[in-house]
């Protein structure tokens, strides 16, 4: 196995994490708004 391991750039990882956190925190709010 070569020394270089496959890894995503930190910027992409940060973007995915922010998207996941944003979606996870907005989903309950969206459900409440839709049901009201």
N, C-alpha and C positions, 0 to 999 in steps of 0.2 A: 504494500500500500504506500502511495506517495506521501510526502510530508504535507502536501496541501490537501486539506479536507474540504469537502463541499459545504459551504455555509452561505447563508443569505447576507447581503450587506446590512449593516446595523440600521441604516435608514429605512430599509424595507421592513425589518423586524419591528422597529419602533412604530411604523405606520400601521402594521397589522395589529400590534398591541393596542394602539390608540383606537383603531376602528372597533376592535373587539370590546374594549372598555366602553366606548361611546355607545355602541349598539346595545350592550348589556344593560347600561344605565338608562338608556332611552326607551327600551322595549316596554318596561312596566308603565312608564308615563304614557306612552302611546296607547297601550291597552286601556288605561283608565280614561284617557281622552276619548277613545273610540266608543267605549261603553256608555259614557255619560251623554 
